[in-house]
Structures are given as structure tokens and as C-alpha cells.
Amino acid sequence: MCNILLIIILFVLIILSQFSSENMTNNYNKYLNNESSIIVRNNLYNQDEFIEITNLPKFNGNILVDYGSNNNPLNNDSVTINQLISDPLIHTIEINNYNYNLVQIEWRKTNFTFNGNKVGLTLHLIHSDYETSKKLNIIIPLDLVDEQIESFINTNYIKMDNYFKKPSDPKNKNKIINNVNELKGEFNLLINYKRKYNIKNININSLLKNKDDIPNYQCCKNTIGNRVHINMCLLKPIIELNDVCYIIEEENGNTNLIMEPNIFNEDIGLLIRSYINKDINLLYLK
């Protein structure tokens, strides 16, 4: 009788253990999904490990963009500077004949490198499919350069060649710097620009021009800044004419496409970096 009772107790304990383990896993995955654009379950990069973009699988599909303009406040949630899209139905993107609607844009820190150079800031274009709730995240690494964008004039929309950024000081490569001014040149990516559009008038730098519009985070709530008009149409050639695109696919069906780097104003980029923290919930597949 004692043996039978003992077997029953052991059986109940095993069932409870499996249920508890499954519950913990589900809660963990739910936590990862909170406020994060990319979540995965297995084989993760750790928080201090850099991800080389050019080592990721390449995406060879077709991309068609149809964006409009957006007029909403900029927000600071401590890990992103973001703007909600007021009417997602007029901002669409088609990936291999599959449509998504743009719901939010955000600037955030990531652990990406491009050809071994640290990416200091990225622009994320968050899309949603309302029927399936699947997400598409377009990620554009930002190459932080100074104000001399006017030197890239090309009114015939032909490729730009032979422009290289000045390398950052190799002595400071691993230096942790908090002062915005000390970061000058730290996130120049040494990219040879080959663009098919007028880089003077069409670039991500045109999306956000005024430093005063960028809200600093006020603990401990989402901080709402100025209402800013952003012309999303400028992103159409940047995305559609992108030469190489990389992909991260999630187990839950969400897709992340990483474009080639695009220039962004260094002063504004470094100011954004100083106003946000790295998102510890943002994890990536190996």
C-alpha cells in the first residue's frame, strides 16, 4: 500500500513540475515580447554580444513602399524616441505580395556592427498585418555624419561612388564615452555610398531636423514631446532602391529586414543616443 501511495505522490510531483516549467517558459517569452520589436526563444545573443549585419542571411524578395505623411508628437519611453502613425491604412509596404501597415517609427540603440564598425543608432519601421497580427520590422542602420551632406549633390539620381568617412580614433575603439561631444566620429561606418537617389534631398536625415523636438526622458513615464510632421514618402526610394537586405525571422512568424546603412545627422543622432538606454528586452537569433 505504501509503495502504491509513493508512486502516486511521485506521479503528481512530476505533473506539477512539468506544468510549472511550462508556465515559467510562457511567462519568460511573454516578458521578452513586452515593448520589444524582436523576440526569439532559442539560441540568443547575450546583451553584450555584437551582431555583424553582413553575416546574416540575405533577403532577395520584392519590396514596394507606399507611405504618406504623419503628424504626431515624438515620445521618449526611455529606450526609443518614437512616433505613432495616426492612420496606418495610408502607410503600406508590400513584401513578396504580402501587405503590412506602418504603425510606429522609432530610433533605438542596438548591438549591430556593419563590416566590423559599431552601429550607434538604428531607425525601426514597425509594421503590422491586422488579419494575422504578424509584425514586419524594417531596420535601417544610421551612419552618423556631420552637416556636410550638401556635398553629395546628384540631381540625375545616379549612383554615388568613392565617398569614405573618416575612421574613428582606433585608440578610443573600446572606450566607454558618456559625453556627446566625445562621441564625434565614433559611429562613422566607413561605407562606400552607392545610391540611386539624390542624397542631398532624399535621406533619413530629412525626417528629423530640429533638436528641440527630441524629448528627454522624464522618469518614470512615457515622455511626450512636440508634435512633429514627418514626410514618410522620403523613405520609399531608400527602401526600394536598397542594394542588399538582410533578414532575421522569428519563430512566431514576425519578420525583420535590415537595410544597408543610411546617413543621419551626427549631432541629432548623438543627442538621441544620450536620451535613451539600450532595451534589455531586445534579443536576437544567432
KEVEXTI-180092 format. One record per residue (C-alpha): z negated, x negated, y; residue in one letter. Coordinates in steps of 0.1 Angstrom, whole numbers, plus 5000, padded with zeros to 4 digits. Layout:
+------+------+------+------+
|    w |    u |    v | resn |
+------+------+------+------+
|    Z |    X |    Y |    a |
...
+------+------+------+------+
// end
This chain:
+------+------+------+------+
|    w |    u |    v | resn |
+------+------+------+------+
| 5000 | 5000 | 5000 |    m |
| 4991 | 4972 | 5024 |    c |
| 5024 | 4955 | 5017 |    n |
| 5044 | 4986 | 5025 |    i |
| 5024 | 4991 | 5057 |    l |
| 5030 | 4955 | 5067 |    l |
| 5068 | 4958 | 5061 |    i |
| 5069 | 4990 | 5083 |    i |
| 5050 | 4972 | 5111 |    i |
| 5074 | 4942 | 5109 |    l |
| 5104 | 4965 | 5110 |    f |
| 5091 | 4983 | 5141 |    v |
| 5084 | 4950 | 5158 |    l |
| 5120 | 4938 | 5151 |    i |
| 5134 | 4970 | 5165 |    i |
| 5112 | 4968 | 5197 |    l |
| 5122 | 4931 | 5201 |    s |
| 5159 | 4938 | 5200 |    q |
| 5155 | 4967 | 5224 |    f |
| 5135 | 4946 | 5248 |    s |
| 5161 | 4918 | 5246 |    s |
| 5190 | 4941 | 5253 |    e |
| 5171 | 4956 | 5282 |    n |
| 5165 | 4922 | 5297 |    m |
| 5202 | 4913 | 5294 |    t |
| 5213 | 4945 | 5310 |    n |
| 5188 | 4941 | 5339 |    n |
| 5199 | 4905 | 5343 |    y |
| 5236 | 4915 | 5345 |    n |
| 5227 | 4943 | 5369 |    k |
| 5209 | 4918 | 5391 |    y |
| 5239 | 4895 | 5392 |    l |
| 5261 | 4924 | 5403 |    n |
| 5238 | 4931 | 5433 |    n |
| 5255 | 4922 | 5465 |    e |
| 5279 | 4898 | 5447 |    s |
| 5317 | 4897 | 5446 |    s |
| 5319 | 4878 | 5414 |    i |
| 5297 | 4882 | 5383 |    i |
| 5300 | 4869 | 5348 |    v |
| 5278 | 4869 | 5317 |    r |
| 5286 | 4838 | 5297 |    n |
| 5291 | 4801 | 5303 |    n |
| 5282 | 4799 | 5340 |    l |
| 5284 | 4771 | 5366 |    y |
| 5250 | 4763 | 5379 |    n |
| 5241 | 4767 | 5415 |    q |
| 5247 | 4731 | 5424 |    d |
| 5279 | 4725 | 5404 |    e |
| 5311 | 4723 | 5423 |    f |
| 5342 | 4743 | 5411 |    i |
| 5376 | 4725 | 5416 |    e |
| 5401 | 4752 | 5425 |    i |
| 5431 | 4733 | 5413 |    t |
| 5417 | 4731 | 5378 |    n |
| 5416 | 4769 | 5375 |    l |
| 5444 | 4789 | 5357 |    p |
| 5474 | 4797 | 5379 |    k |
| 5484 | 4832 | 5387 |    f |
| 5521 | 4839 | 5386 |    n |
| 5523 | 4876 | 5393 |    g |
| 5538 | 4895 | 5423 |    n |
| 5517 | 4903 | 5453 |    i |
| 5526 | 4929 | 5480 |    l |
| 5504 | 4935 | 5510 |    v |
| 5503 | 4964 | 5534 |    d |
| 5474 | 4961 | 5558 |    y |
| 5467 | 4976 | 5592 |    g |
| 5442 | 4970 | 5619 |    s |
| 5404 | 4975 | 5617 |    n |
| 5378 | 4982 | 5644 |    n |
| 5342 | 4979 | 5633 |    n |
| 5310 | 4959 | 5640 |    p |
| 5306 | 4925 | 5625 |    l |
| 5275 | 4923 | 5603 |    n |
| 5253 | 4895 | 5590 |    n |
| 5235 | 4902 | 5557 |    d |
| 5222 | 4866 | 5555 |    s |
| 5248 | 4854 | 5530 |    v |
| 5280 | 4868 | 5547 |    t |
| 5295 | 4876 | 5580 |    i |
| 5313 | 4908 | 5571 |    n |
| 5332 | 4938 | 5584 |    q |
| 5335 | 4971 | 5566 |    l |
| 5370 | 4987 | 5565 |    i |
| 5368 | 5021 | 5583 |    s |
| 5399 | 5035 | 5565 |    d |
| 5406 | 5017 | 5532 |    p |
| 5435 | 5040 | 5524 |    l |
| 5457 | 5024 | 5550 |    i |
| 5450 | 4989 | 5537 |    h |
| 5466 | 4984 | 5503 |    t |
| 5476 | 4955 | 5481 |    i |
| 5498 | 4957 | 5450 |    e |
| 5493 | 4932 | 5422 |    i |
| 5519 | 4934 | 5394 |    n |
| 5525 | 4971 | 5403 |    n |
| 5488 | 4979 | 5403 |    y |
| 5473 | 4991 | 5437 |    n |
| 5439 | 4984 | 5453 |    y |
| 5425 | 4993 | 5487 |    n |
| 5407 | 4969 | 5510 |    l |
| 5371 | 4979 | 5516 |    v |
| 5355 | 4948 | 5532 |    q |
| 5362 | 4914 | 5545 |    i |
| 5336 | 4886 | 5546 |    e |
| 5331 | 4850 | 5554 |    w |
| 5308 | 4832 | 5530 |    r |
| 5298 | 4798 | 5517 |    k |
| 5309 | 4787 | 5482 |    t |
| 5308 | 4758 | 5458 |    n |
| 5345 | 4752 | 5458 |    f |
| 5364 | 4720 | 5462 |    t |
| 5401 | 4715 | 5467 |    f |
| 5416 | 4682 | 5455 |    n |
| 5381 | 4669 | 5455 |    g |
| 5373 | 4679 | 5491 |    n |
| 5345 | 4703 | 5498 |    k |
| 5355 | 4738 | 5510 |    v |
| 5329 | 4746 | 5537 |    g |
| 5338 | 4783 | 5542 |    l |
| 5359 | 4810 | 5525 |    t |
| 5373 | 4843 | 5535 |    l |
| 5369 | 4871 | 5509 |    h |
| 5390 | 4902 | 5510 |    l |
| 5372 | 4928 | 5488 |    i |
| 5394 | 4955 | 5473 |    h |
| 5386 | 4984 | 5451 |    s |
| 5406 | 5007 | 5427 |    d |
| 5389 | 5041 | 5433 |    y |
| 5400 | 5055 | 5400 |    e |
| 5386 | 5028 | 5378 |    t |
| 5361 | 5012 | 5402 |    s |
| 5376 | 4978 | 5393 |    k |
| 5375 | 4951 | 5421 |    k |
| 5401 | 4927 | 5433 |    l |
| 5388 | 4898 | 5454 |    n |
| 5413 | 4877 | 5474 |    i |
| 5396 | 4844 | 5483 |    i |
| 5411 | 4821 | 5509 |    i |
| 5395 | 4787 | 5513 |    p |
| 5393 | 4777 | 5550 |    l |
| 5403 | 4743 | 5562 |    d |
| 5382 | 4737 | 5593 |    l |
| 5403 | 4720 | 5620 |    v |
| 5399 | 4716 | 5658 |    d |
| 5416 | 4736 | 5686 |    e |
| 5449 | 4718 | 5684 |    q |
| 5467 | 4745 | 5665 |    i |
| 5494 | 4747 | 5692 |    e |
| 5510 | 4715 | 5678 |    s |
| 5522 | 4735 | 5648 |    f |
| 5549 | 4755 | 5667 |    i |
| 5577 | 4766 | 5644 |    n |
| 5595 | 4797 | 5657 |    t |
| 5621 | 4797 | 5629 |    n |
| 5595 | 4803 | 5602 |    y |
| 5605 | 4773 | 5581 |    i |
| 5582 | 4751 | 5561 |    k |
| 5557 | 4728 | 5578 |    m |
| 5556 | 4692 | 5565 |    d |
| 5538 | 4659 | 5569 |    n |
| 5506 | 4670 | 5586 |    y |
| 5475 | 4655 | 5572 |    f |
| 5440 | 4660 | 5585 |    k |
| 5417 | 4630 | 5594 |    k |
| 5394 | 4622 | 5564 |    p |
| 5357 | 4628 | 5568 |    s |
| 5335 | 4597 | 5570 |    d |
| 5330 | 4585 | 5534 |    p |
| 5295 | 4572 | 5542 |    k |
| 5284 | 4608 | 5550 |    n |
| 5301 | 4624 | 5520 |    k |
| 5268 | 4633 | 5503 |    n |
| 5248 | 4637 | 5534 |    k |
| 5229 | 4669 | 5540 |    i |
| 5235 | 4679 | 5576 |    i |
| 5219 | 4708 | 5595 |    n |
| 5232 | 4701 | 5630 |    n |
| 5265 | 4719 | 5636 |    v |
| 5279 | 4691 | 5657 |    n |
| 5273 | 4665 | 5630 |    e |
| 5295 | 4685 | 5606 |    l |
| 5326 | 4679 | 5626 |    k |
| 5354 | 4668 | 5602 |    g |
| 5332 | 4673 | 5571 |    e |
| 5354 | 4702 | 5558 |    f |
| 5389 | 4689 | 5566 |    n |
| 5406 | 4693 | 5533 |    l |
| 5435 | 4667 | 5537 |    l |
| 5461 | 4694 | 5530 |    i |
| 5498 | 4687 | 5534 |    n |
| 5507 | 4720 | 5551 |    y |
| 5539 | 4736 | 5538 |    k |
| 5540 | 4771 | 5553 |    r |
| 5569 | 4796 | 5557 |    k |
| 5555 | 4813 | 5589 |    y |
| 5547 | 4804 | 5625 |    n |
| 5514 | 4787 | 5622 |    i |
| 5508 | 4790 | 5659 |    k |
| 5507 | 4828 | 5659 |    n |
| 5500 | 4837 | 5623 |    i |
| 5469 | 4822 | 5608 |    n |
| 5434 | 4832 | 5598 |    i |
| 5421 | 4816 | 5629 |    n |
| 5436 | 4846 | 5648 |    s |
| 5413 | 4870 | 5631 |    l |
| 5381 | 4859 | 5648 |    l |
| 5382 | 4841 | 5682 |    k |
| 5350 | 4848 | 5701 |    n |
| 5318 | 4830 | 5691 |    k |
| 5297 | 4857 | 5708 |    d |
| 5310 | 4883 | 5683 |    d |
| 5293 | 4865 | 5654 |    i |
| 5258 | 4879 | 5648 |    p |
| 5229 | 4856 | 5639 |    n |
| 5207 | 4870 | 5611 |    y |
| 5175 | 4886 | 5622 |    q |
| 5150 | 4887 | 5594 |    c |
| 5147 | 4908 | 5574 |    c |
| 5175 | 4933 | 5576 |    k |
| 5213 | 4935 | 5579 |    n |
| 5220 | 4925 | 5615 |    t |
| 5248 | 4944 | 5633 |    i |
| 5268 | 4926 | 5659 |    g |
| 5296 | 4935 | 5683 |    n |
| 5324 | 4959 | 5674 |    r |
| 5355 | 4937 | 5668 |    v |
| 5392 | 4947 | 5665 |    h |
| 5408 | 4926 | 5637 |    i |
| 5445 | 4928 | 5630 |    n |
| 5448 | 4925 | 5592 |    m |
| 5486 | 4925 | 5595 |    c |
| 5484 | 4888 | 5601 |    l |
| 5472 | 4883 | 5565 |    l |
| 5504 | 4897 | 5550 |    k |
| 5526 | 4865 | 5552 |    p |
| 5496 | 4843 | 5545 |    i |
| 5490 | 4861 | 5511 |    i |
| 5526 | 4870 | 5501 |    e |
| 5541 | 4836 | 5510 |    l |
| 5513 | 4816 | 5494 |    n |
| 5529 | 4789 | 5472 |    d |
| 5502 | 4786 | 5445 |    v |
| 5475 | 4811 | 5435 |    c |
| 5446 | 4806 | 5411 |    y |
| 5427 | 4832 | 5391 |    i |
| 5392 | 4840 | 5378 |    i |
| 5390 | 4870 | 5356 |    e |
| 5357 | 4888 | 5349 |    e |
| 5346 | 4904 | 5316 |    e |
| 5341 | 4937 | 5335 |    n |
| 5378 | 4938 | 5345 |    g |
| 5374 | 4926 | 5380 |    n |
| 5399 | 4900 | 5392 |    t |
| 5396 | 4871 | 5417 |    n |
| 5427 | 4854 | 5432 |    l |
| 5422 | 4822 | 5451 |    i |
| 5449 | 4812 | 5476 |    m |
| 5457 | 4778 | 5490 |    e |
| 5436 | 4767 | 5520 |    p |
| 5444 | 4780 | 5554 |    n |
| 5434 | 4766 | 5588 |    i |
| 5404 | 4781 | 5606 |    f |
| 5388 | 4771 | 5639 |    n |
| 5362 | 4744 | 5632 |    e |
| 5337 | 4754 | 5659 |    d |
| 5337 | 4791 | 5648 |    i |
| 5337 | 4781 | 5611 |    g |
| 5307 | 4758 | 5615 |    l |
| 5289 | 4784 | 5636 |    l |
| 5293 | 4809 | 5608 |    i |
| 5280 | 4784 | 5583 |    r |
| 5249 | 4778 | 5604 |    s |
| 5243 | 4816 | 5605 |    y |
| 5244 | 4823 | 5567 |    i |
| 5230 | 4810 | 5535 |    n |
| 5246 | 4804 | 5501 |    k |
| 5245 | 4835 | 5479 |    d |
| 5224 | 4826 | 5449 |    i |
| 5237 | 4857 | 5430 |    n |
| 5273 | 4845 | 5432 |    l |
| 5282 | 4829 | 5399 |    l |
| 5314 | 4818 | 5383 |    y |
| 5330 | 4814 | 5349 |    l |
| 5335 | 4779 | 5335 |    k |
+------+------+------+------+
// end
